[in-house]
Amino acid sequence: MVRIAVLVSGGGTNLQALIDAQAAGKIPGGVLAAVIASKPGAYALERAEKAGIPGYVIPRSDYASSRDMTIALTQKLKELEIDLVVLAGFMTILTREITDAYPNAILNVHPALIPSFCGQGYYGLKVHAEALQYGVKLTGATVHFVSEDCDGGPIVLQKAVEIREGDTPEVLQRRVMEQAEWVILPKAVALFCQGRLRVDGRIVHIAET
Ligand code: GAR
């Protein structure tokens, strides 16, 4: 069994999509073993508790630097014997200590079609506000492996979502979550747990069943 840790900072709707997928038997070969929040009181921790998944808090504010926090987090993941790390709305920048410890074993969901509207500073509603301001007609979500380069790791899955007249960042965020993020994140996690992902440089090959 692939032991999965989900890292969260806020509401945790993507975590919920994973919990629901597991309950529906859609993550064969994997088990949600831990939820780790960067903030105490993150609603995602309540979702974890309801689903019977152990929750932990590693507050960014307890550490002097991102690096110190990353080291503590990586140590916790190893202690919990985690095989796959999923960043699901995790708003803290992590440093190379975690990518060295988990090469091609960290997945992130980003609310845009990478390489558009991504990189440092592009998170949450800001991503959707920028897409609307630019005037793109299609946006979407991306699940990618995490590398040292922020939002720059190999792409696993993407799904496009239409922008509609009158969209606000909030309305667009919700549509991207419903139509893309909550679909492709559980799917990517399942593919990983089934051993169907092979990374060749920037390219992720997906094995047919
Ligand atoms: C999601 O839209 C996720 O893609 C985004 O934050 C939201 C978290 O929502 N992540 C980023 O912007 C990371 N760059 P959730 O807590 O309800 O899953």
Residues whose N, C-alpha, C, O or C-beta is under 5 A from the ligand:
A	BS01	GAR	G10 G11 G12 T13 N14 L15 A88 G89 F90 V109 H110 P111 Y122 Y123 G124
